[in-house]
Amino acid sequence: MSLKTMIICAVFVDFIVIHLPVYTGPRLAASVFAGIAAGLGYALIFDADSSTGGTDFIIVALKRAHPKLTFGSIAFVVDGMIILLSVFVFHDLLSFVYGMLYSLLASLFMDIGTRLLHLRDAKPSIPPAP
């Protein structure tokens, strides 16, 4: 399933997204809305036992090794380390703040989406007849 998801994501990014207009609005709004959308999207992908490649493979592997951890918490740590390292490369503290906000919201909404999808899959319990 991951290969199919990676191909779909690659085609979407390479052939569809490039035709969308470039966002020129506030970076704060972009961080907030992109974090929410990405978190919910990743919840759908992880619920299907798939990944888009990249750090997703690390997140899925860590989730399998530590099943009590949530996808969101693992993603926040992995992505947070990458965003933290970017400060030393790009020397842009504001980008670090927006990146961490995006990562925090994506992680939170990843966990919210995952919980909602698990509630959908849960079988309702029927109390025994008296």
Beta strands, then each sheet from edge to edge (+ up, - down):
end
